[in-house]
């Protein structure tokens, strides 16, 4: 039936049954064997075997057992089956979706394996590359359902092949015939998170550390795509695949940018009424929807996915929660959710609340990566390539190099140069979250010799290597403090000359330590006095680092005797366990006012720093100015800042 395909409703009889992989048996809460209903449940055979957690055990964990489930505990039908709920709530199907005929264009390069299901624009299939033998996923987009028009549609689809990230499942090939577009991407053998959502019930759940890892990978890919101006628009558990069934599986996000090309106004996608879509988008008209279906909508979706994995249910429909009611079922649902949240950490709930708040105060994906719930996770480069034997050793060297470079900034970077870079950073930070992408940071450092006495302007290879050194967690986004530290690393690399394909962090630490003692050392350059170092930190550049870049040098020296004199070995020992204290790398805890812990200290990006700096200029009349005059000037300054 032309043009009337209800993409989110598929009668079971019209769906060819996929092959049944052998699943790993679910582990019941009481530790016994699976019940008869679990053994016969069709959803237990729909997804591949369960991936394992980093500890080697299955991430599908058991809750604290008892003789009976706790009163008010959610049932399997109420928790863990949001996709089934969405289908049940939808109107019954009025037509049968006919399987598309095999395309000669597709079969020239790929052989058909089996059908997977549907998506808003048609069918999805598994195919095999005739030349390489690799298994691929093929999304078939029927042209009569595609709302994007014009000669640029196919070239824009081809551009998605160049959108690359470690946590993306990229588009591999684009084909077209008279009736359909065929979008080919890599097939992940670990299944997707939608399979896990189907498995969740009151007897089984996912370990929180596993959920945090998958959400972290998804956010890293999202932050990269948003920095490139590419948005998802239809993110859900089925859009997040797992690279393998092994314990160290990575979450790979698919379909970034695809929906916005095929459906610019969201007319087709929004018919599905997915619980993972931003309510603000669903309630707006077509004219407003284009602008609202961007970064904020994707952030809401990742918060909804995290909520579904944590407690078994996505966010409720705002229409259901609106107004006052004495309906017992509503209170029962809330009681069950509270019981589920009681078994999760406070940080995880704060993360979900922060990501799903109103769009006006919702954080960016890059800012969300710095939430304390995800603080210990990283996308470290290949340890084999770096010659490291453990993640701990890699982190120790990375943090030590970072700390030394941050300490060197006040002594080797000119105040005027730093301030000019900070102002340009603020201009390039378009979303005002205090973070810019690596791509933007490269532009910021090119043609700018920040370090005093530098031999020349850093080249592209030196800038790329320096940004890799300061991006410890591998997020691909940097704050002003990290960019300033990268400027110091570029000067170090110029002194090193050739460093090979990968920078040796231990070599960077060694030369940074020598430079540190050369700049701040006492007479013999073998000892650094903490009292003198604290004074030297408050140069013009040091004050800018604290006011504009969110650095607190006193916190970096916390625990050290103010009168101590440290040598090379003592500095190594004191900073061996340093993990970013006193810099934006370190976060103390979740914000209570709905904003990022980092942004609550920095306002939005550089706002707080610029505010403090300008206030110092306006009020800096020393003892010649009375307190009444100071208050008057401060009030005028606040008025200017508010109106400006």
Buried (B, 14 or more C-beta within 10 A) or exposed (E): EEEEBBBBBBEEEEBEEBEEEEBBBBBBBBEEEBEEEBEEBEBBEBBBBBBBBEEEEBBBBBBEEEEEBEEBBBEBEBBBBBBEBBBEEBEEBEEEBEEBEEBEEBEEBBEBBEBBEBBBBBBBBBBBBEEEEEBBBBBBBBBEBBBBEEEEBBEBBEBBBEBEBBBBBBBBBBBBEEBBBBBBBBBBBBBBBBBBBBBBBBBBBBBBBBBBBBBBBBBBBBBBBBBBEBBBBBBBBBBBBBBBBEBEBBBBBBBBBBBBBBBBBBEBBBBBEBBBBBBBBBEBEEEEBBEBBBBBBBBBBBBBBBBBBBBBBBBBEEEEEEEEEEEEEEEEBEBBBEBBBEEBBEBBBBBBEBBBBEBEEBBBBBBBBBBBBBBEBBBBBEEEEBEBEEEEBBBBBBBBBBBBBBBBBBBBBBBEBBBEBBEEBBEEBEBBBBBBBBEBBBBBBEEBBBBEEBEEBBEEEBBBBBBBBBBBBBBBBBBBBBBBBBBBBBBBBBEBEEBEEEBBBBBBBBBBBBBBBEBBBEEEEEBBBBEBBBEBBEBBBBBBBBBBBBBBBEEBBEEBEEEBBBEBEBBBEBBEEBBBBBBBBBBEEBBEEBBBBBBBBBBBBBBBBBBBBBBEEBBEEEEEEEEEEBEEBEEEBEEEEEEE
